Amino acid sequence: MNDDALYESFAQPRYSSRPFPPYRFVPGRHPHPTASPLGHSYAGPGHAEPAVCPVAPDAWRVSEEYLYGCDLYNHAYWWEAHEAWEGLWHLPERGSLQRKFLQGLIQVSACHLKLRLGHMDGVSRLLESSRTYLCDVRAAVGDHRFMGLEVAGFLNRVEAYYTAVRVTADEKPGHRPELFPYCLPG
């Protein structure tokens, strides 16, 4: 599937009003978003990163950064989603449920980027790590949502997706739009 067709297959409702970057960063194909002067988010030396506001897990609806991360993820801006959620991930206390949840989302997003690059070893490592974090969250919340996301269902969709896209060593991994595990807070 070519990039245009792949990206057109991601059509989900938006949760934030922030515009998408002009391109989806894929290492080796595009200028690095923040390190290259040609990058879509380049701010230059000495420029301070914008402050990220902490958000309580039950106040996720007012977190523009969290919702923007969901939009980026759902529309195949996986590197950018990782960056959006990472700003939030730094804020909660180490070992907290919220931190584990955000780490799990970040790693699932990174899995998709690794899959796009065909780096299946990286996919396997990140998938296992994300599963550990998200299973901890699922164990704590059960069938309830966390930051709007039904964690057990999301984990099941991630597992089904990666089971479907795993291939033999002779085949190239491919995206399965009908099985993609969207991040759908509600």
GROMACS elastic network, one bead per residue, 0.5 to 0.9 nm:
[ bonds ]
;  ai    aj funct       b0    kb
    1     4     6  0.82507   500
    1     5     6  0.62555   500
    1     6     6  0.59988   500
    1   174     6  0.77098   500
    1   175     6  0.79299   500
    2     5     6  0.54817   500
    2     6     6  0.60669   500
    2     7     6  0.86786   500
    3     7     6  0.60392   500
    3     8     6  0.84520   500
    4     7     6  0.53108   500
    4     8     6  0.60903   500
    4     9     6  0.87106   500
    5     8     6  0.51330   500
    5     9     6  0.63915   500
    6     9     6  0.53918   500
    6    10     6  0.73985   500
    6    76     6  0.87286   500
    6   175     6  0.75548   500
    6   177     6  0.80037   500
    7    10     6  0.55759   500
    7    11     6  0.84391   500
    7    75     6  0.70289   500
    7    76     6  0.64987   500
    8    11     6  0.67651   500
    8    75     6  0.85355   500
    9    75     6  0.85681   500
    9   177     6  0.61007   500
    9   178     6  0.87133   500
   10    74     6  0.65694   500
   10    75     6  0.50931   500
   10    76     6  0.68001   500
   10   177     6  0.72052   500
   10   180     6  0.87484   500
   11    74     6  0.77441   500
   11    75     6  0.67045   500
   12    71     6  0.81250   500
   12    74     6  0.65633   500
   12    75     6  0.71778   500
   12   182     6  0.82827   500
   12   184     6  0.89402   500
   13    71     6  0.80434   500
   13    74     6  0.87594   500
   14    17     6  0.75012   500
   14    67     6  0.84613   500
   14    68     6  0.83858   500
   14    70     6  0.84038   500
   14    71     6  0.57718   500
   14    74     6  0.87015   500
   15    61     6  0.88892   500
   15    64     6  0.85390   500
   15    67     6  0.55115   500
   15    68     6  0.67821   500
   15    70     6  0.73422   500
   15    71     6  0.62101   500
   15   185     6  0.86701   500
   16    19     6  0.85041   500
   16    64     6  0.63142   500
   16    65     6  0.84901   500
   16    66     6  0.89460   500
   16    67     6  0.56259   500
   16    68     6  0.53436   500
   16    69     6  0.89169   500
   16    70     6  0.86036   500
   16    71     6  0.69671   500
   17    64     6  0.83693   500
   17    68     6  0.78466   500
   18    64     6  0.83373   500
   18    68     6  0.68608   500
   19    22     6  0.89112   500
   20    23     6  0.80542   500
   20    24     6  0.88994   500
   20    68     6  0.89657   500
   20    71     6  0.86457   500
   20    72     6  0.73260   500
   20    77     6  0.84108   500
   21    24     6  0.70953   500
   21    40     6  0.63432   500
   21    41     6  0.79199   500
   21    77     6  0.85064   500
   21    80     6  0.84954   500
   22    40     6  0.66647   500
   23    26     6  0.89653   500
   23    30     6  0.81603   500
   23    40     6  0.73745   500
   23    77     6  0.81580   500
   24    30     6  0.81807   500
   24    76     6  0.72848   500
   24    77     6  0.51074   500
   24    78     6  0.75569   500
   24    79     6  0.75464   500
   24    80     6  0.75302   500
   25    28     6  0.89230   500
   25    29     6  0.75882   500
   25    30     6  0.59043   500
   25    31     6  0.75123   500
   25    32     6  0.69594   500
   25    33     6  0.68860   500
   25    39     6  0.88930   500
   25    40     6  0.87749   500
   25    77     6  0.71194   500
   25    78     6  0.78887   500
   25    79     6  0.62441   500
   25    80     6  0.73690   500
   26    29     6  0.55419   500
   26    30     6  0.59965   500
   26    31     6  0.85805   500
   26    32     6  0.83887   500
   26    78     6  0.87901   500
   26    79     6  0.76008   500
   26   113     6  0.73582   500
   26   116     6  0.82592   500
   26   117     6  0.77999   500
   27    30     6  0.63045   500
   27    31     6  0.78482   500
   27    32     6  0.72111   500
   27   117     6  0.82187   500
   28    31     6  0.78183   500
   28    32     6  0.86553   500
   30    33     6  0.81689   500
   30    39     6  0.79588   500
   31    34     6  0.86007   500
   31    35     6  0.80840   500
   31    36     6  0.58889   500
   31    37     6  0.81746   500
   31    38     6  0.59732   500
   31    39     6  0.51469   500
   31    40     6  0.80323   500
   32    35     6  0.54584   500
   32    36     6  0.52711   500
   32    37     6  0.84818   500
   32    38     6  0.76880   500
   32    39     6  0.52841   500
   32    40     6  0.79395   500
   32    41     6  0.86273   500
   32    42     6  0.84203   500
   33    36     6  0.63090   500
   33    37     6  0.82336   500
   33    38     6  0.74643   500
   33    42     6  0.58738   500
   33    80     6  0.86919   500
   34    37     6  0.75920   500
   34    38     6  0.86343   500
   34    39     6  0.57082   500
   34    40     6  0.71469   500
   34    41     6  0.51253   500
   34    43     6  0.68864   500
   34    44     6  0.81831   500
   35    38     6  0.85119   500
   35    39     6  0.68976   500
   35    41     6  0.85578   500
   35    42     6  0.63939   500
   35    43     6  0.86629   500
   35    44     6  0.82234   500
   36    39     6  0.50020   500
   36    40     6  0.86246   500
   36    41     6  0.88196   500
   36    42     6  0.64197   500
   36    44     6  0.87211   500
   37    40     6  0.84183   500
   37    41     6  0.87408   500
   37    42     6  0.57169   500
   37    43     6  0.79120   500
   37    44     6  0.71341   500
   38    41     6  0.85802   500
   38    42     6  0.70662   500
   39    42     6  0.51678   500
   39    43     6  0.89088   500
   43    46     6  0.83934   500
   43    47     6  0.59590   500
   43    48     6  0.83825   500
   43    49     6  0.85280   500
   44    47     6  0.58878   500
   45    48     6  0.87261   500
   48    51     6  0.85913   500
   49    52     6  0.87464   500
   51    87     6  0.85613   500
   52    65     6  0.74501   500
   52    87     6  0.61978   500
   52    88     6  0.66222   500
   52    91     6  0.85254   500
   53    63     6  0.77696   500
   53    65     6  0.82337   500
   53    87     6  0.88758   500
   53    88     6  0.76059   500
   53    91     6  0.85192   500
   54    63     6  0.81733   500
   54    88     6  0.65685   500
   54    91     6  0.62306   500
   54    92     6  0.77627   500
   55    58     6  0.81161   500
   55    59     6  0.61194   500
   55    60     6  0.64477   500
   55    62     6  0.79341   500
   55    63     6  0.63241   500
   55    66     6  0.87362   500
   55    88     6  0.79061   500
   55    91     6  0.87281   500
   55    92     6  0.88549   500
   56    59     6  0.51703   500
   56    60     6  0.67650   500
   56    92     6  0.89771   500
   56    98     6  0.84006   500
   56   147     6  0.84997   500
   57    60     6  0.56831   500
   57    98     6  0.65971   500
   57   146     6  0.67924   500
   57   147     6  0.50297   500
   57   148     6  0.83836   500
   58    61     6  0.79508   500
   58   146     6  0.75998   500
   58   147     6  0.59841   500
   58   148     6  0.78442   500
   59    62     6  0.59547   500
   59    63     6  0.71742   500
   59   147     6  0.75190   500
   60    63     6  0.52183   500
   60    64     6  0.84399   500
   60    66     6  0.69576   500
   60    67     6  0.77134   500
   60   147     6  0.53761   500
   60   148     6  0.69165   500
   60   185     6  0.89524   500
   61    64     6  0.78451   500
   61    66     6  0.84124   500
   61    67     6  0.74224   500
   61   147     6  0.81205   500
   61   148     6  0.79171   500
   61   185     6  0.88237   500
   61   186     6  0.87699   500
   62    65     6  0.88847   500
   62    66     6  0.86006   500
   62    67     6  0.82688   500
   63    66     6  0.53197   500
   63    67     6  0.62262   500
   63    68     6  0.83953   500
   64    67     6  0.52039   500
   64    68     6  0.58005   500
   64    69     6  0.84077   500
   65    68     6  0.50709   500
   65    69     6  0.60851   500
   65    70     6  0.86967   500
   65    84     6  0.60167   500
   65    85     6  0.70104   500
   65    87     6  0.81676   500
   65    88     6  0.75016   500
   66    69     6  0.50657   500
   66    70     6  0.64109   500
   66    71     6  0.88139   500
   66    84     6  0.70242   500
   66    85     6  0.61578   500
   66    88     6  0.73887   500
   66   147     6  0.89574   500
   67    71     6  0.62915   500
   67    72     6  0.86377   500
   67   185     6  0.84630   500
   68    72     6  0.60996   500
   68    73     6  0.85203   500
   68    81     6  0.76355   500
   68    84     6  0.71525   500
   68    85     6  0.86799   500
   69    72     6  0.50603   500
   69    73     6  0.60701   500
   69    74     6  0.85046   500
   69    77     6  0.88716   500
   69    78     6  0.89059   500
   69    80     6  0.75023   500
   69    82     6  0.72736   500
   69    83     6  0.79784   500
   69    84     6  0.51767   500
   69    85     6  0.57827   500
   70    73     6  0.51442   500
   70    74     6  0.60209   500
   70    75     6  0.85583   500
   70    81     6  0.69365   500
   70    84     6  0.89320   500
   70    85     6  0.86211   500
   70   182     6  0.84347   500
   70   183     6  0.59100   500
   70   184     6  0.74756   500
   70   185     6  0.80965   500
   71    74     6  0.51513   500
   71    75     6  0.61657   500
   71    76     6  0.86968   500
   71    77     6  0.83498   500
   71    81     6  0.78195   500
   71   183     6  0.82123   500
   72    75     6  0.52854   500
   72    76     6  0.62709   500
   72    78     6  0.65793   500
   72    79     6  0.86442   500
   72    80     6  0.64748   500
   72    81     6  0.50159   500
   72    82     6  0.87539   500
   72    84     6  0.84724   500
   73    76     6  0.53062   500
   73    77     6  0.54768   500
   73    78     6  0.52749   500
   73    79     6  0.84369   500
   73    80     6  0.78107   500
   73    81     6  0.52141   500
   73    82     6  0.80442   500
   73   109     6  0.65401   500
   73   182     6  0.76510   500
   73   183     6  0.72394   500
   74    77     6  0.75804   500
   74    78     6  0.84154   500
   74    81     6  0.88712   500
   74   180     6  0.88804   500
   74   181     6  0.84747   500
   74   182     6  0.55306   500
   74   183     6  0.63147   500
   74   184     6  0.83219   500
   75    78     6  0.81329   500
   75   182     6  0.89595   500
   76    79     6  0.86133   500
   76    80     6  0.89419   500
   76    81     6  0.85326   500
   76   109     6  0.87280   500
   76   112     6  0.82540   500
   76   113     6  0.85483   500
   77    80     6  0.53334   500
   77    81     6  0.60216   500
   77    82     6  0.86487   500
   77   109     6  0.86634   500
   77   113     6  0.87083   500
   78    81     6  0.50211   500
   78    82     6  0.61654   500
   78    83     6  0.86670   500
   78   106     6  0.87200   500
   78   108     6  0.89581   500
   78   109     6  0.51964   500
   78   110     6  0.64384   500
   78   111     6  0.87014   500
   78   112     6  0.67915   500
   78   113     6  0.59643   500
   79    82     6  0.51437   500
   79    83     6  0.64243   500
   79    84     6  0.88450   500
   79   109     6  0.72245   500
   79   110     6  0.67912   500
   79   113     6  0.69506   500
   80    83     6  0.50470   500
   80    84     6  0.62159   500
   80    85     6  0.86901   500
   81    84     6  0.50508   500
   81    85     6  0.61514   500
   81    86     6  0.83210   500
   81   105     6  0.89594   500
   81   106     6  0.73635   500
   81   109     6  0.69230   500
   81   110     6  0.89022   500
   82    85     6  0.53873   500
   82    86     6  0.59076   500
   82    87     6  0.88588   500
   82   105     6  0.78655   500
   82   107     6  0.76930   500
   82   108     6  0.89226   500
   82   109     6  0.62149   500
   82   110     6  0.69014   500
   83    87     6  0.65877   500
   83   106     6  0.81351   500
   84    87     6  0.57775   500
   84    88     6  0.72800   500
   85    88     6  0.52474   500
   85    89     6  0.61024   500
   85    90     6  0.89318   500
   85   102     6  0.64757   500
   85   103     6  0.82387   500
   85   105     6  0.78645   500
   85   106     6  0.65363   500
   86    90     6  0.63922   500
   86   102     6  0.75083   500
   86   103     6  0.77926   500
   86   106     6  0.70526   500
   87    90     6  0.57094   500
   87    91     6  0.73856   500
   88    91     6  0.55703   500
   88    92     6  0.76201   500
   88    99     6  0.83303   500
   88   102     6  0.76056   500
   89    92     6  0.64232   500
   89    98     6  0.78341   500
   89    99     6  0.54737   500
   89   100     6  0.83518   500
   89   101     6  0.86875   500
   89   102     6  0.57010   500
   89   103     6  0.67238   500
   89   106     6  0.88760   500
   90    93     6  0.81796   500
   90    94     6  0.86519   500
   90    99     6  0.77122   500
   91    94     6  0.88153   500
   91    99     6  0.79656   500
   92    95     6  0.84852   500
   92    96     6  0.66358   500
   92    97     6  0.87029   500
   92    98     6  0.66415   500
   92    99     6  0.56939   500
   93    96     6  0.55159   500
   93    97     6  0.88765   500
   93    98     6  0.84093   500
   93    99     6  0.70027   500
   94    97     6  0.88571   500
   94    99     6  0.66672   500
   94   100     6  0.84452   500
   95    98     6  0.83829   500
   95    99     6  0.65540   500
   95   100     6  0.67050   500
   96    99     6  0.52473   500
   96   100     6  0.63493   500
   96   101     6  0.86393   500
   97   100     6  0.51159   500
   97   101     6  0.60720   500
   97   102     6  0.86632   500
   97   133     6  0.87530   500
   97   136     6  0.77718   500
   97   137     6  0.60601   500
   97   140     6  0.80519   500
   98   101     6  0.50150   500
   98   102     6  0.61959   500
   98   103     6  0.85065   500
   98   137     6  0.82020   500
   98   146     6  0.83076   500
   98   147     6  0.82459   500
   99   102     6  0.52428   500
   99   103     6  0.60677   500
   99   104     6  0.85429   500
   99   133     6  0.89459   500
  100   103     6  0.50351   500
  100   104     6  0.60781   500
  100   105     6  0.86948   500
  100   130     6  0.88483   500
  100   132     6  0.88815   500
  100   133     6  0.51535   500
  100   134     6  0.68210   500
  100   136     6  0.75718   500
  100   137     6  0.69672   500
  101   104     6  0.51455   500
  101   105     6  0.63943   500
  101   106     6  0.87001   500
  101   130     6  0.88853   500
  101   133     6  0.64125   500
  101   134     6  0.58485   500
  101   136     6  0.84109   500
  101   137     6  0.62680   500
  101   146     6  0.81091   500
  101   147     6  0.86717   500
  101   151     6  0.88410   500
  102   105     6  0.50949   500
  102   106     6  0.60900   500
  102   107     6  0.85845   500
  102   133     6  0.87089   500
  102   134     6  0.87967   500
  103   106     6  0.50424   500
  103   107     6  0.61504   500
  103   108     6  0.86204   500
  103   130     6  0.70781   500
  103   133     6  0.68749   500
  103   134     6  0.83164   500
  104   107     6  0.52161   500
  104   108     6  0.62199   500
  104   109     6  0.86434   500
  104   127     6  0.89013   500
  104   129     6  0.75070   500
  104   131     6  0.69200   500
  104   132     6  0.78307   500
  104   133     6  0.52502   500
  104   134     6  0.54276   500
  105   108     6  0.51238   500
  105   109     6  0.61812   500
  105   110     6  0.85994   500
  105   130     6  0.71303   500
  105   133     6  0.89289   500
  105   134     6  0.80261   500
  105   183     6  0.87191   500
  106   109     6  0.51774   500
  106   110     6  0.62564   500
  106   111     6  0.87164   500
  106   130     6  0.79979   500
  107   111     6  0.61192   500
  107   112     6  0.88004   500
  107   126     6  0.56812   500
  107   127     6  0.70527   500
  107   129     6  0.73590   500
  107   130     6  0.53774   500
  107   131     6  0.89873   500
  108   112     6  0.66048   500
  108   113     6  0.89470   500
  108   123     6  0.87727   500
  108   126     6  0.69519   500
  108   127     6  0.64319   500
  108   129     6  0.89828   500
  108   130     6  0.60943   500
  108   131     6  0.85924   500
  108   158     6  0.79481   500
  109   112     6  0.53403   500
  109   113     6  0.66661   500
  109   114     6  0.88699   500
  110   113     6  0.50848   500
  110   114     6  0.61755   500
  110   115     6  0.85471   500
  110   122     6  0.88230   500
  110   123     6  0.78771   500
  110   126     6  0.72039   500
  110   127     6  0.89194   500
  111   114     6  0.50733   500
  111   115     6  0.60751   500
  111   116     6  0.85959   500
  111   120     6  0.88097   500
  111   122     6  0.71978   500
  111   124     6  0.79260   500
  111   125     6  0.86089   500
  111   126     6  0.58784   500
  111   127     6  0.63733   500
  111   130     6  0.89805   500
  112   116     6  0.61731   500
  112   117     6  0.86542   500
  112   123     6  0.75261   500
  112   175     6  0.89192   500
  113   116     6  0.50126   500
  113   117     6  0.63351   500
  113   118     6  0.86449   500
  113   119     6  0.87725   500
  113   123     6  0.85202   500
  114   117     6  0.50109   500
  114   118     6  0.61026   500
  114   119     6  0.51375   500
  114   120     6  0.68792   500
  114   121     6  0.86443   500
  114   122     6  0.61986   500
  114   123     6  0.56889   500
  114   126     6  0.89761   500
  115   119     6  0.58569   500
  115   120     6  0.62806   500
  115   122     6  0.82224   500
  115   123     6  0.62244   500
  115   165     6  0.88447   500
  115   173     6  0.68279   500
  115   174     6  0.76823   500
  115   175     6  0.81473   500
  116   119     6  0.77689   500
  116   173     6  0.79390   500
  116   174     6  0.76755   500
  116   175     6  0.78513   500
  117   120     6  0.85012   500
  118   121     6  0.88849   500
  118   122     6  0.89745   500
  118   123     6  0.86522   500
  118   172     6  0.71013   500
  118   173     6  0.63552   500
  118   174     6  0.86117   500
  119   122     6  0.55037   500
  119   123     6  0.64226   500
  119   124     6  0.89507   500
  120   124     6  0.61502   500
  120   125     6  0.86484   500
  120   166     6  0.83603   500
  120   173     6  0.81293   500
  121   124     6  0.51916   500
  121   125     6  0.63511   500
  121   126     6  0.86688   500
  122   125     6  0.51898   500
  122   126     6  0.60484   500
  122   127     6  0.82899   500
  123   126     6  0.52825   500
  123   127     6  0.58063   500
  123   128     6  0.84831   500
  123   162     6  0.89684   500
  124   127     6  0.51288   500
  124   128     6  0.61778   500
  124   129     6  0.86247   500
  125   128     6  0.53468   500
  125   129     6  0.62703   500
  125   130     6  0.86284   500
  126   129     6  0.50624   500
  126   130     6  0.59192   500
  126   131     6  0.83488   500
  127   130     6  0.51586   500
  127   131     6  0.60142   500
  127   132     6  0.86810   500
  127   158     6  0.86916   500
  127   159     6  0.87057   500
  127   162     6  0.85880   500
  128   131     6  0.50923   500
  128   132     6  0.64010   500
  128   133     6  0.89967   500
  129   132     6  0.51845   500
  129   133     6  0.66087   500
  129   134     6  0.87842   500
  130   133     6  0.52572   500
  130   134     6  0.60728   500
  130   135     6  0.83320   500
  131   134     6  0.51921   500
  131   135     6  0.57367   500
  131   136     6  0.84385   500
  131   155     6  0.73680   500
  131   159     6  0.88925   500
  132   135     6  0.52716   500
  132   136     6  0.63672   500
  132   137     6  0.89024   500
  133   136     6  0.53032   500
  133   137     6  0.66001   500
  133   138     6  0.88509   500
  134   138     6  0.60883   500
  134   139     6  0.85211   500
  134   151     6  0.71307   500
  134   152     6  0.83842   500
  134   155     6  0.72056   500
  135   139     6  0.59828   500
  135   140     6  0.85395   500
  135   151     6  0.83438   500
  135   152     6  0.80078   500
  135   155     6  0.79065   500
  136   139     6  0.51415   500
  136   140     6  0.63712   500
  136   141     6  0.88263   500
  137   140     6  0.51308   500
  137   141     6  0.61716   500
  137   142     6  0.80956   500
  137   146     6  0.79918   500
  137   151     6  0.73931   500
  137   152     6  0.89124   500
  138   141     6  0.52437   500
  138   142     6  0.52362   500
  138   143     6  0.75144   500
  138   144     6  0.83850   500
  138   145     6  0.88874   500
  138   146     6  0.86485   500
  138   150     6  0.87389   500
  138   151     6  0.58146   500
  138   152     6  0.58569   500
  138   155     6  0.87038   500
  139   142     6  0.55122   500
  139   152     6  0.89803   500
  141   144     6  0.53761   500
  141   145     6  0.69958   500
  141   146     6  0.70882   500
  141   151     6  0.82730   500
  142   145     6  0.81671   500
  142   151     6  0.82512   500
  142   152     6  0.74434   500
  143   150     6  0.70971   500
  143   151     6  0.76968   500
  143   152     6  0.67448   500
  143   153     6  0.87538   500
  144   148     6  0.89632   500
  144   149     6  0.84950   500
  144   150     6  0.64414   500
  144   151     6  0.77867   500
  144   152     6  0.86412   500
  145   148     6  0.53166   500
  145   149     6  0.50103   500
  145   151     6  0.62867   500
  145   152     6  0.86422   500
  145   185     6  0.83678   500
  145   186     6  0.84985   500
  146   149     6  0.52873   500
  146   150     6  0.65550   500
  146   151     6  0.67558   500
  146   185     6  0.86888   500
  147   150     6  0.85694   500
  147   185     6  0.71043   500
  147   186     6  0.86611   500
  148   151     6  0.88495   500
  148   184     6  0.77587   500
  148   186     6  0.50098   500
  149   152     6  0.88187   500
  149   153     6  0.85759   500
  149   154     6  0.74993   500
  149   183     6  0.70594   500
  149   184     6  0.62220   500
  149   186     6  0.65701   500
  150   153     6  0.56435   500
  150   154     6  0.62232   500
  150   155     6  0.87620   500
  150   184     6  0.81639   500
  150   185     6  0.73872   500
  150   186     6  0.84004   500
  151   154     6  0.50352   500
  151   155     6  0.60653   500
  151   156     6  0.85623   500
  152   155     6  0.51873   500
  152   156     6  0.62534   500
  152   157     6  0.87221   500
  153   156     6  0.50266   500
  153   157     6  0.61821   500
  153   158     6  0.86267   500
  154   157     6  0.50768   500
  154   158     6  0.61637   500
  154   159     6  0.86205   500
  154   181     6  0.64165   500
  154   182     6  0.76369   500
  154   183     6  0.72071   500
  154   184     6  0.85718   500
  155   158     6  0.50797   500
  155   159     6  0.61823   500
  155   160     6  0.86077   500
  155   181     6  0.82781   500
  156   159     6  0.51368   500
  156   160     6  0.61321   500
  156   161     6  0.85246   500
  156   181     6  0.84819   500
  157   160     6  0.50626   500
  157   161     6  0.59801   500
  157   162     6  0.85918   500
  157   179     6  0.72523   500
  157   180     6  0.72686   500
  157   182     6  0.81882   500
  158   161     6  0.51253   500
  158   162     6  0.62143   500
  158   163     6  0.84889   500
  158   179     6  0.85892   500
  158   180     6  0.74864   500
  158   181     6  0.53135   500
  158   182     6  0.87214   500
  159   162     6  0.53615   500
  159   163     6  0.60256   500
  159   164     6  0.85762   500
  159   181     6  0.87258   500
  160   163     6  0.51255   500
  160   164     6  0.61854   500
  160   165     6  0.87622   500
  160   179     6  0.72742   500
  160   180     6  0.87234   500
  160   181     6  0.84136   500
  161   164     6  0.51902   500
  161   165     6  0.63063   500
  161   166     6  0.86885   500
  161   175     6  0.88040   500
  161   176     6  0.73189   500
  161   179     6  0.54382   500
  161   180     6  0.59573   500
  161   181     6  0.67308   500
  162   165     6  0.50811   500
  162   166     6  0.59373   500
  162   180     6  0.89952   500
  163   166     6  0.55289   500
  163   167     6  0.87708   500
  164   167     6  0.81046   500
  164   176     6  0.76172   500
  164   179     6  0.81149   500
  165   173     6  0.59378   500
  165   174     6  0.59158   500
  165   175     6  0.66340   500
  165   176     6  0.68891   500
  166   173     6  0.63924   500
  166   174     6  0.82936   500
  167   170     6  0.78103   500
  167   171     6  0.58594   500
  167   172     6  0.69788   500
  167   173     6  0.59589   500
  167   174     6  0.85492   500
  168   171     6  0.54786   500
  168   172     6  0.80543   500
  168   173     6  0.85851   500
  169   172     6  0.77212   500
  175   179     6  0.87206   500
  175   180     6  0.79744   500
  176   179     6  0.55710   500
  176   180     6  0.62651   500
  177   180     6  0.51713   500
  177   181     6  0.89238   500
  179   182     6  0.88155   500
  181   184     6  0.88823   500
